[in-house]
Amino acid sequence: MPLVPGQKVAVIGAGPMGLACAYALASAGCQVSIYESDDRIGGMSAFFDFDGLPLERYYHFVCKPDKALFDVLDEFGLADRLRWRQTDMGFYYEGRMYRWGRPDCLLRFPHLNLIDKMRYALHVMYTQRISDWRALDRIEATAWLRKWVGERAYAVLWQRLFDLKFYEHAHQLSAAWIGTRIKRVALSRRNLFQEELGYLEGGSQVLLDAYAARLQSLGARVFLSTPVDRIVTREGIVTGVDAAGEIQETDAVFSTVPLKYVPRIAPDLTEAERAKIASIENIGVVCVLLKLSRPFTGYFWMNVNDSRLEIPGIIEYTNLNPLAANVVYFPYYMPKSHPKWQWDDHQFIEEVTAYAKQIRPDWAESDVKATYVARYEFAQTVCGPGFYDELPPMETSIRGFYMADTAYYYPEDRSISESIDVGRKLAETGISHAT
């Protein structure tokens, strides 16, 4: 079934991946319709009004290897909106805050011996030079880390992060996945003593608005608050989508929603495809945001290893992007099976407020000017050993139906840049198949 200029295509999902996919298809001459269940575009990068402050629901930052994002910014004339800023990393360990992320900080850290510190540093240097991750794909991450840094350093620096993000899945992760995370941040340094991360002036909304304008100029249509209930087929071939109770004819469908939703909207998938999708696990996130009257830690990112705190880290976003107010994200990562997933917003806010008081004893509840709680069920894919082979192909058994979600970032970690890259690849899969 040729996909040629002028044919109708539907894109499900208007996050950065869906927008990038739609833009590539529209640029190839297709008539594109985008269906989004939310009342706004953006997905996890969508903005909301946080007590008068336009803000992303979840935190994002830019690293030096984010080439796909840089290419789009250049194409859209937005390169001048990218700002780089020296940032600092902290480490909260058993009741005390330490500066982190620099060789001198590592040397002064009192809870590791010299051999531990040398092994840790060598591991970072080794990892940032890896270019082919296939060799690490089938190796379990925590075993790989322990082999390199030793049991003591792993317990101090890594174990709590794995346990409080993945829980029962903590020992079911690929070394390739954690390795790319280490490398991405390591390559974002200006030098050994300076970490430098980026943000868009005006936030991710600047990029979202640019995509929307480009898509409109190409004749694409965006339907908000319009979920797709079913992909309509005839004899195994896509003929349309059922969206908000109306059948819209289309020649191809590109899904960017979480894979777990796909079997429901695409009932004609094979049992093998359904089994592959069912085998992929996800971790959810409850992200508590505080708007504060004064700075909190001085660090952009602070990892946490404290037996009294059930969070793996704290992101003081204002220390990257100098907003009009001090904003701190407290992310709780957890599978849906965790009892806290059932907590209401007030319970999370109460606990975070108590944590803030513990970290900063001089803190008062009056310093908190506003709160917000964001939840997302599919924040992080559990990328286990051999994950390359677990992913189903983007091109499905249904002719004209293609799918991807954040799992297809693997081995890379979640970022807007990876969303753009995967969105382009998804569109290219459909176009190349057609040609």
N, C-alpha and C positions, 0 to 999 in steps of 0.2 A: 504494500500500500504506500505509494509515493507521498511524501510530505513535501509539497512544493509551495512556492509563494502563492498567496491567496487562499490557501486552505485554512480552515478553522481549527484552532487548538484551544484547549482549556488547561489552565494551570491552577492547581488546588493549593492554596496557601500563599499569603502575601508577606511572609517574612523575607529577610534578605535573600535566602535561597530561591524562594518562589519568584521574587522580583528579578533576580539575576537570570533565572531560567526564562521568564517571560520576555525580558529585554532581548536576550539572545534570539529567541524565536521570532519576536516582532521585527528585529533587525534583519532576519532572514526572509522577511516578507510574509510571514504568517499573520492571519487574523486572530489575535490573542484575546481571550477572556480570562480574567483572574477571579477566582472565587475565594473569599476569606470569611471565616465564621465570626471573627472579631469585628468590632465596630471601627477598627482602624488598621492600617498597614503596620508592619514592623515585627510581628511575632514577639520574641523575647527582647528585641531592641526597641519595641514600641514605647512612646513617651506617654506620660500621664501628668496631671497637675498635682504636685506634691506641696500642698499648702502654699500655693502661689508660685512654686518653682517648677518649671518644665523639666522633667527628669525621666530617664530610662527606668523601666521596671526592674531591670537587672543590669549589673555593672558590665561594662565592656572597656577594653583598652587595646591599644595598637602596639605591635611589636615590629622590630626591624625586618623580620622575614616575611611580612604580610604582603607579598607581591601582588596577589589578585586584587586586594583593596587599593593598592597604590595605582594599579593600571586603571581602575574605574575612576578614581579621583582625578587622574590625569585626563581621561576621556571626557569627564563631565565638567572639567574646569574648576575642580574643587581642591586641587593640590595645596593651594594657599590657605585652606582652612585646617590643614593638618598641623598640629602643634606638638612639639617634643618637649618633654620636661624631665629634669633629673628627679628621680623618685628614690625613696628609701624603703627598705624592707625591715620589718621587725619580727621578733620571735618572742612570744610570751610563754615562758617555761616555768611551771610550778610556782606561780605567784610573783614572777619577776619579768620585766620587760627588757629585752636585749636588742640592740641594733644588729642587723643581719645583712647578708648579701655581699660582704666585702671580705677580702683575705684577712685584714687586721681584726675584723669583728670575729671571724672564725677562730683566729689565734687566741683572742682574749676570752672566748667562751669557756667558762670554768667546768662544764659538765662533760667534757670529752678530753681524752688524753691526746698527746701530740700525734701518735700513730693514727688514731681515729680521725683526726683533722686532716692529716695527709691523705688518707684513703678517700675521704669525702671529696677533697679538692681534686684529686686525680680522677675520680669518677666523673665529676662535672666536666673536666677538660676532655676526657675521653668521649663522653656522650655528645658534646657539642661538635665533634668531628665526624660523627656517624652520618652517612648519606644514604645507605641502603638498610632499611629497617626490617627486611625480610628475615634476616638471621635472628632477630630478637622476637619475631612474631609468635613463635611457639614456646617461648620461655616465660615462666611466671614471674611477675614483676617484683613481688616482695623477696623471693629467693634471689633474684638477680641483684637487687639492692643490698641485701645482707651479704652476699658474696663479695661485693665491691667495698662497702663501707664498714662491715663488721656488725656484730649483733648489738653492741652498745650504741653505736651511732644510729643504727636503724631504729632502736627503741626510743631514742631521744628525739630524732629528727623526722622520722617517717611514720612510725607505727600508728600514732594517734591520728594522723591525717588520713591514712587508709581506713582505719576502724570507724572514724566518724564521718566518712563519706560513703563507704561502701558496705559497712556492717558485715553481713554474712557473705558478701561477695568480695571481701577484702583480699582474699588469696586466689581470686579467679580473674586476674587481670594480666594483660600482656605487657611484657617489658618494652615492647615497641611503643605502646601508648604512653607510658610514663616517661620513656626516653625522649620522645618528641616534645613533651612539656618542658623537661629540663633544658633541652636544646633551644627551644623558642625563646625562653626568658634569658638564657645565657648569651645568646646572640644579640640581645637587645641592650647590651652594655656599651657605653661609650669607651670605657676602659675598665681595668680591674676594680677601680674604686668608685665608678659611677654607673649606676643603672639609669637608663633613659627609656621611657615609655611614651606613647603618643595618645592623643585624643583629637577628636574633631571639634573645632570651635563651633558651638551650636549643637553639639552632640550628634548621635547617630541619625537624628531627625533630618539633619542636613542631607545626608546620603539618601534617606528614604524619600524625601521630597524631590530630590534630583531624579531618582528612578521613576517616581510617579509622573514627573513632567516629561521625561523622555518617552515613557510608555504612552502617554496621552498624545504626544506629537506623532507617534507611529500608529495611532488609531486603536491602541489597546484599550480595553474596558476593564474596570475594576469594580467588582460587586462586593460590597462590605455587608457584614451581618447576613451572609448568604452561604451556609455550609452546603457542601455536596453530599447528598444522601446516598447516591448510587451512580456508578458508571454503567451506562446503558450499552449493551452489546447485541450483535446479531451474528450468529454462527462464529463466535470467538473473535469478532472484530468490533472495535469501538465505533459507536454511532452517535453517542451523546452523553450528557450528564443530567442527572435529576438533581436540580438545585432549588431549594425552597419550594418544592412541589411542582416545578415546571421542568419539562424536558427541553434541554437546549442541544441542538444538533452540533456535533463536533467531529472532526476527523482523527483527533488524537488527544490524549489526556496525559498530563505530567503532574504527578502528585509529589508534593514536598511536605505533607503532613506526617506526623509520627507513623512509622511503619505499623504499629499496633492497630491503627485505625483502618489500614488498607484492606484487610480481608472483609471487613464489614461493608465498605463501599465498592469493593471489587469482588463480588461473590464467585466470579468465574475463574479465579485463580486456581491453580492445581493444588493438590494436597501437599506436594513437595514444597511448593512456594509458601503455603500456609505454615508448614512445619518449620521452615527456616525463619520465618517472621516470628513465630511463637517462641523460638529458642533464644531470641535476643532479649535480654533483660535491660531495664532502665532504672536509673535512680532519679527520684524527684527532688525538688528543692522548695523550701519555704524560706523566703528572703525577707528579713525584717529590716526596714529602713528607719533610721532616726535622723531627724533634722535637729541640730544642736545649736546652742547659743555660743559655743566656743569650740576650738579644736579639741580632738580627743587624744590621739596618740602621737601625731607628728609623722606617722608612717602611712604610705599608701596601702601596702599589703602587710599584714601581720599574721603569720602562722601561729597556731595556738596548740600547746601541749600542756594541759593542766587538768589534773584528775577531777577538778570541780567544775569544769566548763565543757559542755557537750556541743562545741562548735569547733570546726577545724581551722577557722581563720576569720579575720575581720578586715574589711576593705573600707578604708577612709577615702572615699572617692574624691573629696575636695582636695586632697593632697596630690592628686594628679591633675584634675580639672578644677581650676579656681572658680567655683560657682559663687553665687550671691549668698549662700548659706552653707554651713558645715553639714555634710551628709555622710553617714556611715552605713554600710551594708553589713548585716550579720546573717550569713547564709547557713541554713540547716540543710544539709544533704542527707537523704534517707530514702530507703525503699518504701513503697506504700504499705508494706507489712509492718513497719515500725509503729508502735503505739502513738508516738507523737504526731504522726501524720493526721490523726483524728483530732488533734488539739484545735481550738478556735484561735482566732487572731489575738485575742486578749491574753491568752496563756503564753503565747510566744513573746509578746511585748513585755509582759511581766518578767519573764525569765531573762530576756535580753537586758532589761533595765537593771536587774540584779547583777548580771555579768558585768555591765558597765561600771557599776558601783564597786565591784570586787577589783576590777582592773585599775580603776581610778578612785581610790577611797575618798578623794576630795570632791567627787562628783555628787550632784544632787539631782533629784527627779525634775526639778525646775529648769535644769539645763536642757531638757528634752522639749522641743517646741512643737514637734509633730511626729507622728508615726504612720507607717504603712506596712502592710504585709502582702507580698506577692507569692503566688504558688504556681508551680508548673510540674506536671507529673513526669515529663520526659526530658529532664535537664541534662542527664549524663547517661550515655550508653555504657553498659558494662562490656568492655572490649576484652574478652578473654584470650588466652593463648590460642593461636590458630584462627584469629578473627577474620583474616583475609578470606578464608574458605567458608566462613559462616554467613557472610553477607550474600543475599540473593542478588542476581544481576539487576541492573537498572531497567533493562528491557525485559518485560514479562512475557508470559505465554499468551497473554491477550494482545492481539495485534493492534498496535496504536496506543498501548498503555505503558507508561514508564514511571518509575518511582525511585525516590531517594529521600533520606532524612539525615539527621546529624550523625547517624551511625556511619555514613559514607565519608566522614572526615578522616576516619581511621587511616593511618595511625596518628594523624594530627589531632590536636585538641580543639575544643569549641572556640570559634572566633567568627566575627563578621567576614573576615577575609576568606576563611574556609567555606562559609556559606555561599559566598559569591563564586568561589572556585567550583564547588559541587553543583551549584545551580547551572553554571555554564556547561559543565560536563554532562549533566542530565539532558539539557537541550541538544547538545552535540550528539548524544547517543540517538535521540530521535531523528535528527537531521541526517546523520551518517547512515542510519538504518534505511532511511527513505531513499537515499541516493545510491 
